[in-house]
Amino acid sequence: MTADDPYGRLDDDDFPAYTMGRAAELLGTTQGFLRAIGEARLITPLRSAGGHRRYSRYQLRIAARARELVDQGTPIEAACRIVILEDQLEEARRINAEYRRAAEAANPPIAAPHRDASTRTSEPQPATR
């Protein structure tokens, strides 16, 4: 929190700080593009008290990725689906890493016994059956 932002909103990725016009300007796209990805259910902007769309930084990153795909020739519906799947994959990887860390903390690996070089023999040992 700062004196200018007593609620810590400046650091909140999900705070709907950007108007539709500003979001379109930042992305270098049109307001129609933002409406289209909203209709495709890629992002759902929050609404101000007056009913105006407001976008968060997280939503702008998602919209920017969709725009990259559309600029490469991907149809908007397909681009939105790709971005949704990419986002779900990233979330699954994050959760998997958390589970892996928790499992490693609960069950630390057992170190293999140290073998002293003096206990080794130079002759091969016969195989046992």
Salt bridges, closest charged atoms under 4 A:
ASP13 OD1 - ARG57 NE 3.25
ASP13 OD2 - ARG61 NH2 2.43
GLU25 OE2 - ARG22 NH1 2.78
GLU68 OE1 - ARG65 NH1 3.13
ASP71 OD2 - ARG67 NE 3.65
GLU86 OE2 - ARG65 NH2 2.85
GLU91 OE2 - ARG94 NH2 2.49
GLU98 OE2 - ARG94 NH1 2.23
